[in-house]
Amino acid sequence: APAAWRSPADMASDPFTLQFCVDDNLRIFARMLACLDRVGKDLYLEASGGQVSLRTLNAAQSAFVKFHLRPDFFAEFVLEPNASLSMKVYLKNLVPIFRSVAGVSKVWVQVASGEENYLRVQQECSSGLRKKFDLAFEEVTMINAVYSPDSCLNCLTADPMTLLACLNNFPPGLAEVTLSAGADALTLRNDPDNIGLDDQKDVGLRTELSISPENLHAYMPNPASSGVSVTFSLREFKALLSLVKELEHRVTLRLEAAGQPILLTSEPRSQTGAPFSVESVLATVVEAASLGDEDDMFGDEPADEPMPFAPHGGAPPQQQQQQHYQQPP
């Protein structure tokens, strides 16, 4: 069985490939895991060069979320020399450990790989109580979303509370929402004919809200275009906005066109920066009329350009097209 609790000073001889301690940023770390759990079922953890990335991909492959944690995010960080780690663990097993961290002063996360593969979480409570959890994991090749930020010519930065306040006006259970970036305003609306509601009594209800550029931190629509509209999954979008709100950051959205992914990042309100970054890719609906006969919507071969497909719940006349993800060489 794995060894009992060890103090950080005595851990140098322990057979762990990776060890890191989180104290001041523990609540942020717990919120990140909770956000990932709302999007996907697996946590992909990668460590190299003193940094850690946390990623997930939903079952429909329409939402990809990544948190990049820099060295100053951790109280302590130990990675074996010249080592790197790429693993997958089931989020439903990990998230409950971090659900209540009010009385926890610090957490050590340790990864053993070799004869025994397990992820160990050790909590040190302010009361003196110590807890230990061992979880199984699988070594994998890390996944990455294929996208190009430079191709997104429409950009806006907003307080997440502004967007969440608008989204709260839509019917509960709404599957998809349409965001339009025009020259004069940002508009959010739903499609009453393809609403995707669990409760059918609200079918046919159309909601549309406009936000003027004065209510946004920055608004830069493509001057060469009359506007762009994209439709995407509401569930993952709200989960990300809620996290950015809790982090007290602003959210930045980059849009290209219908059928191309939305890029979501966060930025701190202060000038001091943050020891982490948030990055997400949300697939958008592509109109059936825009697909040529040569487009293979369900082929196994990745396309040269990212081809996102809509979240589940879509219906004609809008069809779904696959988002391709690549593994780094």
C-alpha positions in Angstrom: 0.0 0.0 0.0 1.2 3.6 -0.6 3.1 5.1 2.3 1.3 7.1 5.0 1.3 10.9 5.2 4.8 12.4 4.9 5.8 16.0 5.6 6.9 18.0 2.5 10.5 18.1 3.8 10.7 14.3 3.8 9.2 13.8 0.3 12.4 13.9 -1.7 12.9 10.2 -1.4 9.3 9.3 -2.2 8.6 7.6 -5.6 6.6 10.4 -7.0 7.2 11.8 -10.5 5.3 15.0 -9.7 4.4 16.7 -6.4 2.9 20.2 -5.9 1.4 22.0 -3.0 -1.4 24.5 -3.2 -2.3 26.8 -0.3 -3.2 30.4 -1.0 -4.7 29.5 -4.4 -6.6 26.4 -3.1 -10.1 27.8 -3.6 -9.2 28.9 -7.1 -7.9 25.4 -7.8 -11.1 23.8 -6.5 -13.2 26.1 -8.7 -11.2 25.2 -11.7 -11.8 21.5 -11.1 -15.6 22.1 -10.6 -15.7 24.1 -13.9 -14.0 21.2 -15.7 -16.4 18.8 -14.2 -19.3 20.7 -15.7 -17.8 20.4 -19.1 -16.2 17.0 -19.4 -15.8 13.7 -17.5 -12.0 13.4 -17.6 -9.3 15.6 -16.3 -6.2 15.6 -18.6 -3.2 16.8 -16.4 0.1 17.6 -18.0 3.3 18.7 -16.2 6.6 19.9 -17.7 9.1 22.6 -17.0 7.6 23.6 -13.7 4.2 24.3 -15.1 0.9 22.4 -15.1 -2.0 22.4 -17.5 -5.5 21.1 -16.7 -7.8 20.3 -19.6 -11.0 18.6 -20.5 -13.2 17.9 -23.6 -16.9 17.2 -23.5 -18.5 14.1 -24.8 -19.8 15.8 -28.0 -16.3 17.3 -28.6 -17.9 20.7 -28.9 -16.2 22.3 -25.8 -12.5 22.3 -24.9 -11.3 24.0 -21.7 -7.7 24.5 -20.5 -6.2 26.0 -17.4 -2.5 26.8 -17.5 -0.9 27.1 -14.0 2.4 28.9 -13.8 5.1 28.1 -11.2 4.1 31.0 -8.8 0.6 29.4 -8.6 2.0 26.7 -6.3 3.5 27.0 -2.8 5.9 24.2 -3.8 6.5 22.3 -7.0 8.7 19.2 -7.5 9.1 17.4 -10.9 11.7 14.7 -11.5 14.6 16.1 -13.5 14.1 15.8 -17.3 10.6 14.3 -16.6 7.3 15.2 -18.1 3.8 13.8 -17.2 0.6 13.4 -19.2 -2.3 11.6 -17.5 -6.0 11.3 -17.3 -8.2 10.9 -14.2 -11.9 10.6 -13.8 -13.3 14.0 -12.6 -16.2 12.5 -10.6 -13.6 10.8 -8.3 -11.4 13.9 -7.9 -13.9 16.8 -7.6 -15.6 15.7 -4.4 -12.3 15.8 -2.6 -12.1 19.6 -3.3 -15.8 20.3 -2.8 -15.3 21.7 0.7 -11.9 23.3 1.3 -13.0 25.9 3.9 -11.1 24.3 6.7 -8.2 23.0 4.6 -4.9 25.0 4.9 -3.0 23.3 2.2 -3.2 20.4 -0.3 -0.4 18.2 -1.7 -1.0 16.5 -5.1 1.4 13.7 -5.8 1.6 11.4 -8.9 3.4 8.0 -8.8 4.1 6.4 -12.1 6.0 3.2 -12.5 5.2 -0.2 -10.8 2.3 1.5 -9.2 0.3 4.3 -10.9 -1.8 6.4 -8.6 -2.6 10.0 -7.9 -2.5 10.9 -4.2 -4.2 14.0 -2.7 -3.2 14.9 0.9 -5.1 17.6 2.8 -3.8 19.3 5.9 -6.7 21.0 7.8 -6.3 23.9 10.1 -7.6 21.7 12.9 -4.6 19.4 12.6 -6.6 16.7 10.8 -4.9 15.1 7.8 -6.7 13.3 5.0 -5.3 11.1 2.2 -7.0 10.0 -1.0 -5.4 7.6 -3.7 -7.0 7.6 -7.2 -6.2 5.5 -10.2 -5.1 7.3 -13.4 -4.2 6.5 -17.0 -1.2 7.7 -18.9 -2.2 9.3 -22.2 -1.1 11.5 -25.0 -2.3 15.0 -24.4 -5.1 16.4 -26.6 -5.1 19.9 -28.1 -7.8 21.9 -29.9 -7.0 23.0 -33.4 -7.7 26.7 -33.9 -6.1 29.9 -35.0 -6.6 33.1 -32.8 -5.2 35.2 -35.6 -8.2 34.4 -37.9 -10.7 35.8 -35.4 -11.3 39.4 -36.5 -14.1 40.1 -34.1 -13.1 40.6 -30.4 -14.8 41.8 -27.3 -14.0 42.0 -23.6 -16.7 42.2 -21.0 -17.5 41.8 -17.3 -18.8 38.2 -17.0 -21.6 39.6 -14.8 -22.9 41.6 -17.8 -23.2 38.5 -20.0 -24.6 36.3 -17.2 -27.3 38.9 -16.4 -28.4 38.7 -20.1 -28.3 34.9 -20.2 -30.5 34.7 -17.1 -33.4 36.1 -19.2 -33.5 33.0 -21.4 -35.8 30.1 -20.7 -34.4 27.5 -18.3 -33.1 24.4 -20.1 -32.2 26.3 -23.3 -29.5 24.2 -25.2 -28.1 26.8 -27.5 -27.8 30.6 -27.8 -26.9 32.8 -30.7 -24.4 35.7 -30.3 -24.2 38.4 -33.0 -21.4 41.0 -33.1 -22.7 43.9 -35.2 -21.3 47.4 -35.8 -23.5 49.1 -33.2 -24.2 46.4 -30.6 -23.7 42.9 -29.3 -26.9 40.8 -29.4 -27.8 37.6 -27.7 -30.9 35.6 -28.8 -32.4 32.2 -29.1 -34.0 30.4 -32.1 -37.7 29.8 -31.2 -38.0 27.1 -33.9 -35.0 25.1 -32.6 -35.0 26.0 -29.0 -33.9 22.6 -27.6 -35.8 22.9 -24.3 -36.7 20.0 -22.0 -39.9 21.7 -21.1 -41.9 22.2 -24.3 -44.2 24.8 -22.9 -41.6 27.5 -23.8 -41.2 26.4 -27.4 -41.7 29.3 -29.7 -40.6 31.9 -27.1 -38.1 34.2 -28.6 -35.8 36.3 -26.4 -33.3 38.9 -27.7 -31.1 41.3 -25.8 -28.7 43.9 -27.0 -25.6 45.2 -25.2 -24.2 48.6 -26.4 -20.4 49.0 -26.7 -20.5 51.4 -23.8 -21.4 48.5 -21.5 -18.4 46.5 -22.6 -14.8 46.9 -21.6 -13.7 46.6 -25.2 -15.6 46.0 -28.5 -13.8 45.5 -31.8 -16.0 44.1 -34.5 -14.5 43.4 -37.9 -14.7 46.8 -39.8 -14.7 45.0 -43.1 -17.8 43.0 -42.2 -21.5 43.9 -41.6 -21.5 41.5 -38.6 -21.1 37.9 -37.5 -23.5 35.5 -35.8 -22.6 32.3 -34.1 -24.7 29.7 -32.3 -23.2 27.5 -29.6 -23.9 25.5 -26.4 -25.2 27.5 -23.5 -24.3 25.1 -20.7 -20.5 25.2 -21.1 -20.6 29.0 -21.9 -22.4 29.7 -18.6 -20.0 27.5 -16.7 -17.0 29.3 -18.0 -18.6 32.8 -17.4 -19.4 31.8 -13.8 -15.8 30.7 -13.1 -14.4 33.9 -14.6 -16.8 35.9 -12.4 -15.6 34.0 -9.3 -12.0 34.7 -10.3 -12.9 38.4 -10.6 -11.5 38.5 -14.1 -12.8 39.9 -17.4 -13.7 37.6 -20.2 -12.5 38.0 -23.8 -14.3 36.4 -26.8 -12.9 36.1 -30.3 -15.2 35.3 -33.1 -14.5 34.3 -36.8 -17.7 33.0 -38.5 -20.5 30.5 -38.1 -19.1 27.0 -38.1 -15.7 28.2 -36.7 -15.0 28.0 -33.0 -15.3 30.8 -30.4 -12.2 31.4 -28.4 -12.7 32.4 -24.8 -9.9 33.7 -22.5 -9.8 35.7 -19.3 -7.7 38.6 -18.1 -7.3 40.0 -14.6 -8.8 43.4 -13.7 -5.6 44.6 -12.1 -2.3 45.3 -13.7 -0.4 42.8 -11.5 -1.4 39.8 -13.6 -2.4 36.3 -12.4 -0.4 33.1 -11.9 -2.8 31.2 -14.3 -4.6 31.6 -17.5 -8.0 30.3 -18.8 -8.6 29.3 -22.4 -11.6 27.6 -24.0 -12.7 26.7 -27.5 -16.5 26.3 -28.1 -17.7 24.8 -31.3 -20.5 26.6 -33.2 -23.3 25.6 -35.5 -22.7 25.5 -39.2 -25.6 26.1 -41.6 -26.3 23.1 -43.9 -26.4 25.4 -46.9 -22.7 26.3 -46.3 -21.5 22.7 -46.6 -20.4 21.5 -50.0 -20.8 18.0 -51.4 -17.2 17.3 -50.8 -17.4 18.1 -47.0 -17.1 14.9 -45.0 -19.1 15.6 -41.8 -18.4 12.3 -40.2 -15.0 11.3 -41.6 -12.2 10.1 -39.5 -9.5 12.1 -41.2 -8.8 15.6 -39.6 -9.3 18.6 -41.8 -6.6 21.1 -42.6 -8.6 23.8 -40.9 -10.6 23.5 -37.6 -14.2 22.4 -38.4 -16.3 22.6 -35.2 -19.6 21.0 -34.9 -22.6 22.2 -32.9 -23.4 21.0 -29.4 -26.0 18.2 -29.2 -29.6 19.4 -29.5 -29.4 20.8 -33.0 -32.1 20.1 -35.6 -32.7 20.9 -39.2 -32.3 23.2 -41.0 -29.1 23.5 -39.0 -26.9 20.4 -39.0 -23.8 19.5 -37.1 -20.2 19.3 -38.3 -17.4 17.7 -36.5 -14.7 19.6 -34.5 -11.4 17.9 -35.0 -8.8 17.7 -32.3 -5.2 16.9 -32.7 -2.5 15.3 -30.5 0.8 17.0 -30.3 3.6 15.2 -32.2 
